[in-house]
Amino acid sequence: MWWSAFLVLLAASFGAGASNSAQDVVRTFSSENGAGSGRFNHLVVNKVTGQIYVGAVNQLYQLTQDLDLVQSEVTGPHYDSTDCAADMFCPKDAVKRLTNNHNKVLVIDYAHNMTLVICGSLYQGSCTVRSPQNISVVVRTSSNPKPVAANNGEASTVAFIAPGPPDPITNTIQQVMYVGATFTGNSTYRNVPSIASRSLDLDPDNLFKIAIPADDDDMTRPGTSMSVTQTSYIINYVYGFSSEGFSYFLTTQRKTVNDTSPYISKLVRICHDDPNYYSYTEIPITCNSNSGKQYNLVQAGFVGKPGSDLAKDMGITAQDDVLFAVFAESENPEGEGSNRPKNSSALCIYSLASIRRTFMHNIQACFSGKGKRGLEFIKSDEHCTKNGTPIGEDFCGINVNTPLGGEQPIEAVTILNYSVRSTAVAATSTGDYTVVFIGTETGHLKKVVVETSSIAIEYGDVKVDEGAIVNADLHLDQKAMHLYVMTERRVSKVKVQECKLYKTCWDCLNRKDPYCGWCSLENKCSLRSDCQDAAKDPLSWISYKSGRCTTITSVTPNQLQRTTARTLDLAIENLPKLPGQFLCAFTIGDKTLTTEAVKKTNGVGCITPRTDFLPSIPAGQHNITAKLSVRSTNGPDFVTTRFMFFDCNTYSSCTQCVSSDFPCDWCVDGDRCTHNTALNCRNDILVTGISQVGPSYRSGPQFCSSIIGTSSGSREILVADNSKKAVR
């Protein structure tokens, strides 16, 4: 029935993208392996040493590249109260309770010996610096601890290290820690900006302070921080990154301060060279389907480099940055009035070049006097002030129209949609292709190849930790051959490819795995780097996008009498053009006979082996089948077909001879079956076989001599033993 055929097709289409999870996941580490059992919060990979660090509730772990535990350190619980200050000073009426320590920040400071900057939810979200070799050693602390991160497990904190404004004394560029933290408002000691640039100075008096503090004598110089003044307005920080002189934060927040205002996603930007955050600008970022479905809540982001194919399609270079982000719809029934995501998500991509232009257009509009400045939750809303300052893409802000909330959004159309919530995203490139990895709330890792800004194909789905939410911290290892995927209780090391599983060219290409291609001369599915002659000829390593396997399209003749030898013409599509000799190999059973191959324009000519070298045809059979292969002198077969050797002499009757699948004829007077009538049946009466090509007056078994009856009409002829009898 039609519906059963549809179900089979549907199952096949879903199965085609599935990966063998047991083979994809090569190593795991779970919280049960360590000294604690707290939920994992953050994961970072040292890009120099390959060491892995995991921040968890009440625990810190150091792991090898293969996820073996090197060391664990207990970070909580400890007695604390939100009524106490970051330096642990507590008023007399403060009640301290044993409180869990949620890891809120875990970043590597490469400028200072690759030390670990770690902030927990305890002590108002204060931070310390630990040794990367021995995580139990605190190498630096602030002499006057400051609240930096959110001070509970639920409120968001995003932090990353990037260049800040020049040091006001030495005028040298300094690395600072950009921190976006959701306002919690649960303590008189929570004087924490929404976004700030924090000092990483070696001087403990400056460590974690606002990098350039406000000038108390000049109120127009607020320093490197920005605070929400309407404390009921909650901003959720999702992802942060740096690109070409600016730092960015992805957020979700209400469109306005009105409690009924819909939730939207925004991109916040600050110029690195801006010592006063005059450049602080927010603009909406949208991800909508062609049908108009709005995915309004960004869930995770990643900035990486595109492959050359995607870069060309987007009008950028492969060295330019691209933002990959996954979004979700707001949960019903509130729709966009809810900040709770539902199980409907999508992938959108944005070039940083287009993002920079959109920021510039928003700033230009305000500086031309159009519209309002916005961001009333930071500063009272005012009309934009017309100002003649030239505004280019690198504009770093002045003390006019600041802070600025633009209305023109950064827009993209979804390139992939899911009926499950996406919670993590990472991207890389391999050759010309862009590969995106998407983690889901169900513990799966989806592998996606992005061909253009509007076309993406999911080619793999790995069950990493069934039923567990994949954390937003997805990281590739040093060689970009494995991905570290973290859920609440487990870290998994997942292969990005498994090319060797595919044994034929068609299996290899049909997987649409951008890492894999068919290495023609080595007859294997492999990475391009593992194919020896890939650089010599584009047909030596065939990618899935070409879809053209090296194939023998015809062999002329397509079968041959065993007792003869001749040159076979093999027509071959996509034959690699390499110097050196090709060979033809005829394999029958465990015996392989090789002959010289003659290269031709569209294939090769194969001389068949000497007839006395061919194995005999078994009794009762009429043919033997050989595997006919073409190979390079020292290499394996790179294209294969089947070829048949037959022997007409094995047929003993006219009917069998002329009815066979082979070009055999029957010599009536000679009473024999032959493949060569010119040689074996001169001046004889012939019955032509049905497999012969060309016209014939006597073709087929109906022309064979046969007894159809006797003169007496009897169906039996009885002859006495040891006697002769004429038969009519």
URQUIUR-V832616 format. One record per residue. N is the residue number from 1. PHI is phi in whole degrees, 0 to 359 (NA if undefined). D_CENTER is the distance of its C-alpha to the mean C-alpha in Angstrom with 1 decimal. Layout:
N|PHI|D_CENTER + N|PHI|D_CENTER
This chain:
1|NA|37.4 + 2|298|35.0 + 3|289|33.3 + 4|291|32.7 + 5|296|31.1 + 6|296|28.9 + 7|296|27.8 + 8|297|27.0 + 9|296|24.9 + 10|297|23.1 + 11|297|22.4 + 12|295|21.1 + 13|292|18.7 + 14|285|17.3 + 15|292|17.4 + 16|297|15.6 + 17|267|12.2 + 18|282|13.2 + 19|251|12.4 + 20|279|15.2 + 21|299|14.8 + 22|298|17.7 + 23|272|16.3 + 24|288|12.7 + 25|274|14.6 + 26|264|16.8 + 27|212|18.8 + 28|221|19.8 + 29|224|22.2 + 30|239|24.1 + 31|297|26.8 + 32|292|29.3 + 33|286|28.8 + 34|258|30.2 + 35|279|33.4 + 36|241|32.4 + 37|222|30.7 + 38|284|29.6 + 39|295|26.4 + 40|287|23.6 + 41|249|23.3 + 42|219|21.3 + 43|221|19.4 + 44|227|19.3 + 45|239|18.6 + 46|288|21.2 + 47|288|19.6 + 48|265|22.9 + 49|263|23.8 + 50|83|20.5 + 51|296|22.6 + 52|243|21.1 + 53|234|23.2 + 54|235|23.1 + 55|260|25.4 + 56|229|26.7 + 57|292|29.8 + 58|67|32.7 + 59|208|30.7 + 60|228|28.9 + 61|236|27.1 + 62|241|26.4 + 63|233|24.2 + 64|280|23.4 + 65|299|20.1 + 66|264|20.5 + 67|69|21.4 + 68|279|25.1 + 69|287|27.3 + 70|267|29.2 + 71|197|31.0 + 72|229|31.3 + 73|224|33.4 + 74|281|35.0 + 75|243|34.9 + 76|180|36.7 + 77|283|38.2 + 78|223|41.1 + 79|285|44.0 + 80|203|43.2 + 81|210|44.1 + 82|292|42.8 + 83|277|46.4 + 84|261|46.1 + 85|276|45.0 + 86|296|42.2 + 87|274|44.8 + 88|75|45.8 + 89|290|49.0 + 90|232|50.0 + 91|298|52.8 + 92|299|55.5 + 93|272|54.4 + 94|289|50.8 + 95|251|49.8 + 96|270|47.2 + 97|233|45.2 + 98|294|42.8 + 99|234|39.5 + 100|293|35.9 + 101|250|34.0 + 102|276|30.5 + 103|288|28.2 + 104|254|27.6 + 105|221|26.6 + 106|214|25.0 + 107|226|24.4 + 108|255|25.1 + 109|264|27.9 + 110|292|27.3 + 111|286|30.5 + 112|235|32.6 + 113|60|31.9 + 114|58|28.4 + 115|291|30.2 + 116|260|28.7 + 117|264|29.6 + 118|231|29.8 + 119|235|31.2 + 120|247|32.1 + 121|278|33.6 + 122|288|37.0 + 123|53|39.7 + 124|61|38.6 + 125|75|35.1 + 126|282|36.4 + 127|232|34.5 + 128|222|35.1 + 129|241|33.8 + 130|242|33.2 + 131|287|33.0 + 132|285|29.6 + 133|274|31.5 + 134|218|33.4 + 135|291|32.1 + 136|281|35.5 + 137|266|37.1 + 138|272|37.3 + 139|269|37.9 + 140|211|38.6 + 141|224|39.6 + 142|284|41.1 + 143|290|44.9 + 144|224|44.8 + 145|309|41.7 + 146|242|40.1 + 147|288|38.2 + 148|238|34.7 + 149|259|32.1 + 150|296|32.6 + 151|256|35.2 + 152|212|33.8 + 153|283|30.8 + 154|266|30.0 + 155|291|30.3 + 156|279|27.3 + 157|216|27.0 + 158|233|24.5 + 159|220|25.3 + 160|203|24.0 + 161|256|26.0 + 162|204|26.7 + 163|298|29.8 + 164|244|32.7 + 165|293|36.0 + 166|302|38.3 + 167|300|40.6 + 168|296|43.8 + 169|263|46.0 + 170|267|44.3 + 171|63|42.2 + 172|266|39.3 + 173|290|35.7 + 174|242|34.7 + 175|277|31.4 + 176|233|31.5 + 177|256|29.6 + 178|278|28.7 + 179|230|29.0 + 180|247|28.7 + 181|227|30.5 + 182|292|31.5 + 183|291|35.3 + 184|254|36.8 + 185|59|40.5 + 186|253|41.7 + 187|199|43.8 + 188|289|46.3 + 189|261|44.4 + 190|262|41.1 + 191|274|41.6 + 192|245|37.9 + 193|296|36.6 + 194|295|33.7 + 195|225|32.0 + 196|210|33.5 + 197|259|33.1 + 198|257|34.2 + 199|288|35.9 + 200|247|34.7 + 201|303|38.1 + 202|292|39.4 + 203|289|42.6 + 204|299|42.6 + 205|288|44.7 + 206|255|41.9 + 207|303|38.8 + 208|71|36.7 + 209|288|39.3 + 210|303|38.4 + 211|305|37.8 + 212|235|40.5 + 213|290|42.7 + 214|296|44.6 + 215|270|47.9 + 216|296|50.6 + 217|271|53.1 + 218|224|51.0 + 219|293|49.3 + 220|278|47.5 + 221|242|45.4 + 222|280|43.1 + 223|81|40.9 + 224|264|37.2 + 225|202|36.7 + 226|217|36.6 + 227|239|37.9 + 228|281|38.0 + 229|267|41.7 + 230|267|41.4 + 231|293|40.3 + 232|280|39.7 + 233|272|36.9 + 234|261|33.7 + 235|247|30.5 + 236|259|27.3 + 237|269|25.1 + 238|251|21.4 + 239|200|19.8 + 240|224|21.3 + 241|199|20.6 + 242|237|22.6 + 243|202|22.5 + 244|47|25.3 + 245|89|28.3 + 246|225|27.3 + 247|248|25.9 + 248|230|24.2 + 249|230|23.9 + 250|270|22.2 + 251|223|24.7 + 252|238|25.9 + 253|194|29.7 + 254|290|32.5 + 255|295|33.2 + 256|224|36.7 + 257|284|38.8 + 258|295|40.2 + 259|295|39.3 + 260|262|38.7 + 261|292|36.4 + 262|290|32.9 + 263|277|29.8 + 264|226|27.5 + 265|255|24.7 + 266|226|25.8 + 267|242|24.8 + 268|257|27.4 + 269|225|28.2 + 270|227|30.6 + 271|283|31.6 + 272|299|31.5 + 273|273|35.1 + 274|268|36.5 + 275|278|38.9 + 276|229|39.8 + 277|58|36.7 + 278|296|38.6 + 279|278|35.2 + 280|303|33.8 + 281|220|32.3 + 282|239|30.4 + 283|221|29.1 + 284|292|27.3 + 285|231|23.7 + 286|242|23.0 + 287|217|20.3 + 288|237|22.1 + 289|279|21.5 + 290|298|23.6 + 291|276|25.9 + 292|98|26.7 + 293|293|25.0 + 294|257|24.6 + 295|264|21.8 + 296|268|24.0 + 297|246|22.6 + 298|290|19.7 + 299|251|18.0 + 300|196|15.6 + 301|216|14.6 + 302|201|12.9 + 303|252|14.2 + 304|209|12.6 + 305|262|13.1 + 306|276|12.0 + 307|289|11.9 + 308|295|15.4 + 309|296|15.0 + 310|293|13.9 + 311|301|16.4 + 312|298|19.1 + 313|295|18.6 + 314|271|18.9 + 315|75|21.9 + 316|231|20.7 + 317|254|19.9 + 318|289|16.9 + 319|265|18.7 + 320|277|18.9 + 321|275|17.2 + 322|228|15.0 + 323|265|15.0 + 324|256|12.1 + 325|219|13.8 + 326|249|14.0 + 327|236|17.6 + 328|228|19.9 + 329|279|23.3 + 330|292|26.4 + 331|291|27.9 + 332|287|30.9 + 333|269|33.8 + 334|291|33.9 + 335|65|31.0 + 336|291|30.2 + 337|280|33.0 + 338|248|30.9 + 339|262|28.4 + 340|266|27.2 + 341|282|23.8 + 342|251|23.8 + 343|280|21.3 + 344|208|20.1 + 345|221|17.2 + 346|206|15.2 + 347|254|12.7 + 348|231|14.6 + 349|230|14.2 + 350|219|17.2 + 351|282|18.3 + 352|294|20.5 + 353|297|23.1 + 354|289|23.6 + 355|296|23.7 + 356|299|26.4 + 357|295|28.3 + 358|293|28.3 + 359|300|29.6 + 360|300|32.2 + 361|296|33.4 + 362|295|33.9 + 363|292|35.9 + 364|300|37.9 + 365|298|38.8 + 366|291|40.2 + 367|288|42.0 + 368|269|43.7 + 369|90|45.1 + 370|267|43.1 + 371|76|42.3 + 372|250|42.1 + 373|287|40.4 + 374|76|38.9 + 375|57|37.5 + 376|293|40.7 + 377|282|39.3 + 378|254|39.5 + 379|209|42.5 + 380|307|44.9 + 381|292|43.8 + 382|220|45.6 + 383|292|45.8 + 384|297|44.0 + 385|263|46.4 + 386|290|46.8 + 387|212|46.4 + 388|275|46.5 + 389|298|44.0 + 390|297|41.7 + 391|245|38.1 + 392|248|35.3 + 393|294|31.6 + 394|262|32.5 + 395|303|35.2 + 396|249|35.6 + 397|89|38.0 + 398|223|41.7 + 399|280|43.9 + 400|218|44.0 + 401|54|41.8 + 402|223|40.0 + 403|289|38.0 + 404|237|36.6 + 405|246|34.7 + 406|284|33.6 + 407|255|33.4 + 408|285|31.4 + 409|277|27.8 + 410|276|24.5 + 411|244|23.3 + 412|207|20.1 + 413|260|19.6 + 414|302|16.9 + 415|249|14.2 + 416|202|13.0 + 417|237|15.4 + 418|228|15.6 + 419|265|18.8 + 420|227|17.6 + 421|285|17.4 + 422|272|14.2 + 423|238|15.0 + 424|206|12.3 + 425|208|9.5 + 426|213|8.0 + 427|213|6.6 + 428|205|7.4 + 429|231|8.6 + 430|222|9.6 + 431|62|12.9 + 432|274|13.2 + 433|257|9.7 + 434|252|7.6 + 435|246|3.8 + 436|239|3.9 + 437|248|4.3 + 438|236|7.8 + 439|267|10.7 + 440|238|13.8 + 441|287|17.5 + 442|259|17.8 + 443|84|15.9 + 444|257|12.8 + 445|241|9.1 + 446|261|7.2 + 447|255|4.0 + 448|228|4.5 + 449|254|5.8 + 450|261|8.5 + 451|274|11.6 + 452|218|14.2 + 453|289|15.3 + 454|232|16.2 + 455|231|14.0 + 456|220|10.5 + 457|233|9.7 + 458|278|8.3 + 459|244|8.2 + 460|201|8.1 + 461|219|10.0 + 462|255|11.1 + 463|280|14.4 + 464|270|14.5 + 465|210|17.8 + 466|308|19.2 + 467|86|20.9 + 468|256|20.1 + 469|284|18.5 + 470|283|15.3 + 471|291|16.6 + 472|294|15.3 + 473|277|15.2 + 474|259|11.7 + 475|223|12.1 + 476|278|10.9 + 477|281|13.9 + 478|301|16.1 + 479|268|14.7 + 480|58|11.0 + 481|254|10.9 + 482|223|10.7 + 483|239|9.7 + 484|268|12.8 + 485|244|12.8 + 486|244|16.3 + 487|244|18.4 + 488|298|22.1 + 489|233|23.3 + 490|213|20.6 + 491|246|18.2 + 492|238|15.8 + 493|259|14.3 + 494|244|11.3 + 495|293|10.3 + 496|278|7.0 + 497|208|8.9 + 498|215|12.3 + 499|301|13.7 + 500|294|17.2 + 501|290|17.3 + 502|265|17.8 + 503|264|21.4 + 504|237|22.1 + 505|300|20.9 + 506|292|20.6 + 507|298|18.6 + 508|298|16.2 + 509|284|15.8 + 510|291|15.9 + 511|289|12.7 + 512|58|11.0 + 513|278|8.5 + 514|294|8.3 + 515|285|9.0 + 516|257|12.0 + 517|210|15.3 + 518|269|18.8 + 519|275|21.1 + 520|299|24.3 + 521|284|27.0 + 522|253|25.6 + 523|55|24.8 + 524|209|21.5 + 525|269|17.7 + 526|206|16.3 + 527|294|14.4 + 528|300|16.3 + 529|292|17.8 + 530|264|19.2 + 531|253|21.0 + 532|302|24.4 + 533|256|25.4 + 534|300|22.2 + 535|280|23.8 + 536|277|27.1 + 537|207|26.3 + 538|300|23.3 + 539|274|24.2 + 540|284|23.9 + 541|230|20.1 + 542|256|19.0 + 543|277|15.5 + 544|298|14.4 + 545|288|15.4 + 546|288|18.9 + 547|62|19.4 + 548|238|22.5 + 549|283|23.3 + 550|292|26.5 + 551|222|29.0 + 552|278|32.7 + 553|272|34.0 + 554|199|37.6 + 555|233|40.2 + 556|236|43.8 + 557|290|45.8 + 558|274|43.4 + 559|201|45.8 + 560|212|48.8 + 561|300|52.1 + 562|300|51.8 + 563|271|55.0 + 564|237|54.0 + 565|225|51.7 + 566|195|50.2 + 567|266|47.2 + 568|266|44.3 + 569|263|42.4 + 570|256|38.6 + 571|274|36.8 + 572|233|33.2 + 573|273|30.4 + 574|58|27.9 + 575|283|30.0 + 576|301|28.8 + 577|259|31.6 + 578|235|32.3 + 579|291|35.6 + 580|99|37.5 + 581|270|38.8 + 582|261|37.2 + 583|236|38.6 + 584|255|39.0 + 585|238|38.9 + 586|250|40.7 + 587|249|39.8 + 588|233|42.2 + 589|65|41.8 + 590|260|41.6 + 591|248|43.3 + 592|239|41.5 + 593|246|43.6 + 594|250|42.3 + 595|225|43.8 + 596|285|43.3 + 597|257|41.1 + 598|256|42.3 + 599|291|39.7 + 600|231|40.2 + 601|301|38.8 + 602|244|36.7 + 603|162|36.5 + 604|219|38.8 + 605|254|42.2 + 606|247|42.5 + 607|279|46.0 + 608|288|46.5 + 609|294|47.8 + 610|303|51.5 + 611|296|52.8 + 612|284|54.5 + 613|270|51.2 + 614|287|49.7 + 615|292|50.0 + 616|289|52.7 + 617|281|51.9 + 618|302|52.6 + 619|302|55.8 + 620|84|55.5 + 621|244|52.4 + 622|236|52.2 + 623|202|49.0 + 624|229|46.3 + 625|251|42.6 + 626|249|40.9 + 627|274|37.2 + 628|261|37.4 + 629|234|34.8 + 630|244|34.4 + 631|217|33.4 + 632|279|33.8 + 633|304|36.7 + 634|249|34.9 + 635|253|31.6 + 636|282|30.5 + 637|296|30.8 + 638|248|28.4 + 639|203|29.7 + 640|217|31.9 + 641|212|34.2 + 642|253|37.2 + 643|223|40.8 + 644|245|44.1 + 645|256|47.4 + 646|240|50.3 + 647|217|54.0 + 648|297|56.5 + 649|296|59.3 + 650|280|57.9 + 651|267|59.2 + 652|253|62.8 + 653|231|63.6 + 654|298|63.5 + 655|298|61.6 + 656|298|58.8 + 657|298|58.7 + 658|278|58.5 + 659|266|56.2 + 660|287|53.5 + 661|279|50.0 + 662|248|51.1 + 663|283|53.4 + 664|248|56.6 + 665|237|60.2 + 666|250|63.3 + 667|269|66.6 + 668|293|69.3 + 669|290|72.3 + 670|282|70.2 + 671|53|68.7 + 672|211|65.3 + 673|257|61.7 + 674|215|60.3 + 675|265|57.5 + 676|229|59.9 + 677|288|63.0 + 678|297|64.3 + 679|271|64.8 + 680|254|65.6 + 681|225|67.3 + 682|295|69.7 + 683|58|72.3 + 684|255|71.0 + 685|278|70.1 + 686|247|66.4 + 687|243|64.2 + 688|277|60.8 + 689|289|57.6 + 690|290|55.4 + 691|269|52.4 + 692|285|54.3 + 693|266|53.4 + 694|110|56.2 + 695|288|59.5 + 696|203|61.9 + 697|277|65.1 + 698|230|64.9 + 699|238|61.3 + 700|106|60.2 + 701|294|61.9 + 702|293|64.5 + 703|264|66.4 + 704|283|66.6 + 705|295|70.1 + 706|204|70.6 + 707|272|73.4 + 708|254|73.5 + 709|170|76.8 + 710|239|80.5 + 711|295|83.9 + 712|277|84.9 + 713|82|81.8 + 714|284|81.0 + 715|272|77.4 + 716|237|78.7 + 717|237|80.6 + 718|257|82.5 + 719|232|83.9 + 720|292|86.0 + 721|295|85.1 + 722|64|86.6 + 723|220|87.8 + 724|245|87.0 + 725|209|86.7 + 726|284|86.2 + 727|239|83.4 + 728|237|83.5
